[in-house]
Each structure stands twice: as structure tokens, then as C-alpha cells.
Amino acid sequence: MSTEQHVQRSRNVPAVVGLAINVVAVLLQIATSALGVLVPVLAQRTAASLNEVAAVFAGVGVVVVLLHLAGGALGLVGLLTAGRTRALAGAAFGIGVVGAVVTLAGLVLPPLLGAVLSG
């Protein structure tokens, strides 16, 4: 292939930014999961109630959902932009949507199941 035939595609900036945001969100999600087993210890050492520590974890969960939604939205923008590479955009969109759904389920289902089982 000669240089005249080689088509240079421009970098898909929204996709790259969306993927980076999703990577940060996934790392926060992993850290939250890892620290989740330490909630009783953290509550005891900081003299905080379990509800206070749980509120911090819920706050981090909401931030993670928002980050995933932002990353997914940027991935969608990257997919809809003509003339740009689409692989990273598809990855950013997919990771963002799945991450948001999984994190939201992790925030909503445990208290909901607890209420159903205790009532």
C-alpha cells in the first residue's frame, strides 16, 4: 500500500477520554469492593457507626455510577462521530453501560433484599 492510498483516521478523543474515565471508575469499584469486607473494622477503628461507613460507600458508589455514565456517553459520542476509529468508542460505551448497571444494582439490591427479608 502506497502512502497515497493509506487513509489516516483521526484519533477519537471522546472515545479515549470515555475509556479513561471508565478505567478510573472500574478501579474505584474494585477498591470499594475490596474495602467492603473491612466495613466492620473501619467502623470500629474510626469510632463511626456502620451506617456512617455505609453512607460513605454509597456515596462512592454513586460517583462510580456517574463516572460510568459519563464514560459511556463519551463512548456513544465517539461511535456517532463520522470518520473516527470506533473500537475504543465501542469499548467505552459497553464498559460504561455495563459498569453503571452493575454498580447501580449493587447499590439498590442489598438494601431492597434486606427490607424484603426482614419484613
Phi and psi in degrees as a GROMACS rama.xvg file:
@    title "Ramachandran Plot"
@    xaxis  label "Phi"
@    yaxis  label "Psi"
@TYPE xy
-83.2769  168.986  SER-2
-67.7303  -26.9261  THR-3
-69.9183  -31.1505  GLU-4
-84.2609  -18.5761  GLN-5
-74.288  121.12  HIS-6
-97.1674  122.095  VAL-7
-90.1635  117.206  GLN-8
-88.9603  139.366  ARG-9
-77.5616  154.884  SER-10
-68.1123  140.571  ARG-11
-92.6631  87.7522  ASN-12
-61.0387  -45.4531  VAL-13
-58.6059  -37.2228  PRO-14
-66.9434  -42.2437  ALA-15
-65.4719  -43.9657  VAL-16
-66.0181  -42.2878  VAL-17
-60.9719  -42.0309  GLY-18
-66.3318  -39.6607  LEU-19
-63.5635  -42.1041  ALA-20
-62.238  -42.3246  ILE-21
-64.958  -35.2578  ASN-22
-64.0549  -43.7963  VAL-23
-61.1077  -43.4205  VAL-24
-63.3181  -41.7645  ALA-25
-64.651  -41.0321  VAL-26
-64.6052  -39.5223  LEU-27
-64.0396  -38.8947  LEU-28
-64.8475  -42.1463  GLN-29
-65.115  -44.1423  ILE-30
-62.6598  -40.3181  ALA-31
-64.6724  -41.5331  THR-32
-64.7764  -41.952  SER-33
-66.0234  -40.1005  ALA-34
-78.0404  -17.0691  LEU-35
-60.2711  -31.6045  GLY-36
-73.3463  -15.0002  VAL-37
-97.5002  7.4285  LEU-38
-53.8757  -48.7965  VAL-39
-61.044  -39.4541  PRO-40
-67.4447  -43.7731  VAL-41
-61.8963  -41.0589  LEU-42
-63.9237  -40.7553  ALA-43
-70.0767  -42.8145  GLN-44
-72.1479  -29.6975  ARG-45
-96.7095  1.86115  THR-46
58.421  28.4788  ALA-47
-100.035  156.34  ALA-48
-78.3149  161.085  SER-49
-60.534  -34.5992  LEU-50
-64.7851  -37.7568  ASN-51
-67.058  -43.3893  GLU-52
-66.7825  -40.2945  VAL-53
-63.5716  -35.089  ALA-54
-64.9086  -37.6344  ALA-55
-64.3619  -44.3121  VAL-56
-64.0327  -38.3322  PHE-57
-65.4325  -39.3162  ALA-58
-62.1597  -43.2452  GLY-59
-63.5492  -38.5122  VAL-60
-61.8137  -40.4457  GLY-61
-65.0242  -40.9659  VAL-62
-61.7408  -41.7279  VAL-63
-63.8047  -42.006  VAL-64
-60.5561  -46.0469  VAL-65
-63.5466  -39.1621  LEU-66
-63.8567  -44.4341  LEU-67
-61.9994  -41.564  HIS-68
-63.4374  -41.1167  LEU-69
-64.7428  -44.2208  ALA-70
-63.409  -41.1765  GLY-71
-65.5253  -39.756  GLY-72
-64.3742  -41.5291  ALA-73
-66.225  -35.6228  LEU-74
-63.0001  -40.1367  GLY-75
-64.7574  -41.71  LEU-76
-59.4482  -43.0693  VAL-77
-63.632  -35.8153  GLY-78
-68.7064  -34.5693  LEU-79
-86.4278  -8.89144  LEU-80
-82.4004  122.757  THR-81
-73.9717  147.489  ALA-82
78.5766  13.3086  GLY-83
-117.024  157.884  ARG-84
-65.4288  146.65  THR-85
-114.46  -11.8873  ARG-86
-63.2871  -48.9211  ALA-87
-65.275  -35.1795  LEU-88
-64.5435  -42.4245  ALA-89
-63.9768  -40.2293  GLY-90
-65.1827  -43.9144  ALA-91
-62.8241  -42.6275  ALA-92
-64.6114  -48.5024  PHE-93
-63.3631  -46.7656  GLY-94
-64.0596  -40.2375  ILE-95
-63.2973  -45.9478  GLY-96
-66.9724  -49.3002  VAL-97
-63.8863  -42.7396  VAL-98
-61.446  -41.4838  GLY-99
-65.6379  -42.8219  ALA-100
-65.6418  -45.3115  VAL-101
-65.55  -44.3144  VAL-102
-66.0758  -41.6924  THR-103
-62.8505  -40.6681  LEU-104
-63.4909  -38.5138  ALA-105
-67.1989  -25.9601  GLY-106
-83.1361  -35.1693  LEU-107
-92.3983  -42.7892  VAL-108
-65.6209  -45.3452  LEU-109
-58.6775  -47.0607  PRO-110
-66.1921  -35.0143  PRO-111
-65.2606  -46.2188  LEU-112
-64.4615  -38.4626  LEU-113
-61.7501  -40.9502  GLY-114
-67.2875  -39.9081  ALA-115
-67.5903  -43.9809  VAL-116
-74.2267  -27.2786  LEU-117
-87.7153  -17.7576  SER-118
